[in-house]
Amino acid sequence: MIRVFLFIIVLVFLQSCGNEREQRAAQLAEQKKDSLLTVRLQLMRKMAEREAAQIELNNLYQNRRYNPDSISDSLIIAYEIHCPWECGHRNLFTNRTGKEKVISRASFLELIQVLDTPKTYGGYTAACFHPKVGVISYDAKKRPQSYIGICLSCNNQTSNIDFDDGVTNKTTRYGYSKNGRHKIRNILNQWGFDHSKSYSSFDSKQEYGDFLKREGWSAEKIEEELKGPYK
């Protein structure tokens, strides 16, 4: 009887050791995974900071007209951007989430054409800037050439391209028009950057109301919300 009891104790002990080894192996694998992710994010940030330094070195923060015939864009990438606080143009290089998409030159020119049209502007803006997408063009040596940061939530942008917004008084209505927002949103959605959550009072009353309805707002609450921005 004692032998059987001792045998059971040994089995339990061996099983416990085996479980501990499995748990330890799983912990080490998870730690290794986290460590690799941390290293990857650090490398991405260092590369982005070098790009920002390069674009500063080339004085590309100064606005200029975009001439597709004189600028060689060998690579154009759209990046998802996240800033916990206020963003500036440098954050388009340093605050990337890791989501990105190489876009064609034709797609880039389509966006530029929209942004270089006075009818795209004429709306108000919020007193903030939290861009969700930054578009960077590079030359053959992977040096940044042009950048555009778009914030539909704040209804404005930052860029080193001098767009024709048709606004002489920069202190007033230089934000996107409702039609401009619609075109920009469609382009970004085509690139895979979902802006379905960026509807606001900057959009038409119908679009904003439909968005709130999709979000589950009651008819009474929607009616009350739409009174403010559209009085």
C-alpha positions in Angstrom: 0.0 0.0 0.0 2.9 2.3 0.9 4.6 1.5 -2.5 1.4 2.4 -4.4 1.1 5.7 -2.4 4.7 6.6 -3.1 4.3 5.7 -6.8 1.3 8.0 -7.0 3.3 10.8 -5.4 6.1 10.4 -7.9 3.7 10.5 -10.8 2.1 13.6 -9.5 5.5 15.2 -9.0 6.7 14.3 -12.5 3.4 15.6 -14.0 3.8 18.8 -12.1 7.4 19.3 -13.4 6.2 18.6 -16.9 3.5 21.3 -16.6 5.9 23.8 -15.2 8.3 23.1 -18.1 5.5 23.6 -20.6 4.4 26.9 -18.9 7.9 28.1 -18.7 8.5 27.3 -22.4 5.3 29.2 -23.3 6.4 32.2 -21.3 9.8 32.2 -22.9 8.1 32.0 -26.4 5.8 34.9 -25.6 8.7 37.0 -24.2 10.7 36.3 -27.4 7.7 37.3 -29.5 7.3 40.6 -27.5 11.0 41.2 -27.7 11.0 40.8 -31.5 8.0 43.1 -31.8 9.8 45.7 -29.6 12.9 45.5 -31.7 10.9 45.8 -34.9 9.0 48.9 -33.6 12.3 50.5 -32.5 13.9 49.9 -36.0 10.8 51.3 -37.7 11.0 54.4 -35.5 14.7 54.9 -36.1 14.1 54.6 -39.9 11.2 57.1 -39.7 13.3 59.5 -37.7 16.1 59.3 -40.3 13.5 60.1 -43.0 12.3 63.1 -41.0 15.9 64.3 -40.6 16.6 63.8 -44.3 13.5 65.8 -45.4 14.6 68.6 -43.0 18.1 68.5 -44.4 16.8 68.9 -47.9 14.6 71.8 -46.9 11.6 70.0 -48.1 9.4 71.5 -45.3 9.2 74.6 -47.5 6.1 74.7 -49.6 6.5 74.4 -53.3 4.3 73.6 -56.3 4.1 70.0 -57.3 5.4 69.5 -60.8 5.1 65.8 -61.8 7.5 66.3 -64.8 10.3 67.6 -62.7 10.0 65.4 -59.6 11.0 61.7 -59.8 8.7 59.7 -57.4 10.1 56.2 -57.6 8.2 55.0 -54.5 5.0 56.4 -52.9 3.8 55.0 -49.6 0.7 55.8 -47.6 1.2 55.2 -43.8 -1.4 55.0 -41.0 -0.5 57.6 -38.4 -1.4 57.8 -34.7 -0.6 60.7 -32.4 -1.6 60.5 -28.7 -1.4 64.3 -28.7 -1.2 67.1 -31.2 0.6 66.2 -34.5 3.0 68.1 -36.7 4.6 67.4 -40.0 7.4 65.5 -38.4 5.0 63.0 -36.8 4.1 61.7 -40.3 7.5 60.1 -40.1 7.8 59.2 -36.4 4.3 58.2 -35.4 3.4 55.3 -37.8 1.4 52.3 -36.6 3.0 49.8 -38.9 0.2 49.7 -41.4 1.2 51.0 -44.8 0.4 50.6 -48.5 2.5 51.3 -51.6 0.3 53.3 -54.0 0.7 54.0 -57.7 1.8 57.2 -59.1 -1.6 57.6 -60.8 -3.3 57.3 -57.4 -0.9 59.8 -55.9 -1.6 62.3 -58.7 -5.4 61.7 -58.2 -5.1 62.8 -54.6 -2.9 65.8 -55.6 -5.4 66.8 -58.2 -8.2 66.8 -55.6 -6.1 68.8 -53.1 -5.0 71.3 -55.8 -8.6 72.3 -56.6 -10.1 75.4 -54.9 -13.5 73.6 -54.7 -12.0 71.1 -52.3 -11.8 73.9 -49.7 -14.0 76.5 -48.2 -15.0 74.8 -45.0 -14.1 75.4 -41.4 -11.5 73.5 -39.4 -11.2 72.3 -35.8 -8.4 73.7 -33.7 -6.4 70.5 -33.7 -4.5 68.2 -36.0 -4.5 64.4 -35.6 -3.9 63.0 -39.1 -4.8 59.3 -39.7 -2.9 59.0 -43.0 0.5 60.3 -44.1 1.5 60.0 -47.8 5.2 60.2 -48.6 6.9 60.1 -52.0 10.5 58.9 -52.3 13.2 59.3 -55.0 15.2 56.4 -56.4 17.6 56.5 -53.4 14.6 56.2 -50.9 15.0 59.9 -49.9 11.6 61.5 -49.0 10.5 64.2 -51.5 6.9 65.2 -50.8 4.6 64.5 -47.9 0.9 65.0 -47.2 -0.8 64.5 -43.8 -4.6 64.3 -43.9 -6.9 64.7 -40.9 -10.6 64.4 -41.8 -11.5 64.6 -38.1 -10.0 68.1 -37.9 -10.8 68.9 -41.5 -7.4 70.0 -42.6 -3.9 68.9 -43.8 -0.2 69.5 -43.7 2.1 69.2 -46.7 5.2 70.7 -48.2 3.2 71.0 -51.5 1.7 74.4 -52.2 -1.9 73.5 -53.1 -4.2 76.0 -54.7 -7.0 76.3 -52.2 -8.4 79.5 -53.6 -8.4 81.1 -50.1 -6.8 84.5 -49.6 -7.6 84.9 -46.0 -5.8 81.9 -44.3 -7.4 82.7 -40.9 -10.9 81.6 -42.0 -12.3 78.9 -44.2 -9.4 76.9 -45.4 -10.8 73.6 -44.4 -12.2 71.0 -46.7 -15.6 71.5 -48.3 -18.2 68.8 -48.0 -17.6 67.7 -51.5 -13.8 67.8 -50.9 -14.2 65.5 -47.9 -16.2 63.1 -49.9 -13.6 62.8 -52.6 -10.7 62.5 -50.2 -12.5 59.9 -48.1 -13.2 57.8 -51.2 -9.5 57.8 -52.2 -8.3 56.9 -48.8 -10.9 54.1 -48.5 -9.7 52.7 -51.9 -6.2 52.6 -50.4 -7.5 50.5 -47.5 -7.6 53.2 -44.9 -11.1 53.1 -43.4 -12.5 56.6 -42.7 -16.0 55.4 -41.9 -15.5 56.7 -38.3 -14.5 60.2 -39.4 -18.0 61.7 -40.1 -18.8 64.8 -38.2 -20.5 68.2 -38.5 -18.0 68.9 -41.3 -20.0 66.6 -43.5 -23.4 67.1 -44.9 -26.4 66.8 -42.5 -27.6 63.7 -44.2 -24.2 61.9 -44.1 -23.6 62.8 -40.4 -27.2 61.7 -39.5 -26.8 58.4 -41.4 -23.5 57.8 -39.6 -25.0 58.4 -36.2 -27.9 56.1 -37.1 -25.3 53.3 -38.0 -23.7 54.0 -34.6 -27.0 53.1 -32.9 -28.1 56.6 -31.9 -31.9 57.1 -31.3 -33.9 59.3 -33.6 -34.4 61.8 -30.8 -30.7 62.0 -30.0 -29.7 62.4 -33.6 -32.2 65.2 -34.1 -30.8 67.0 -31.0 -27.2 66.5 -32.2 -27.9 67.9 -35.7 -29.4 71.1 -34.3 -26.1 72.4 -33.1 -23.8 72.3 -36.1 -26.5 73.0 -38.6 -28.4 75.9 -37.0 
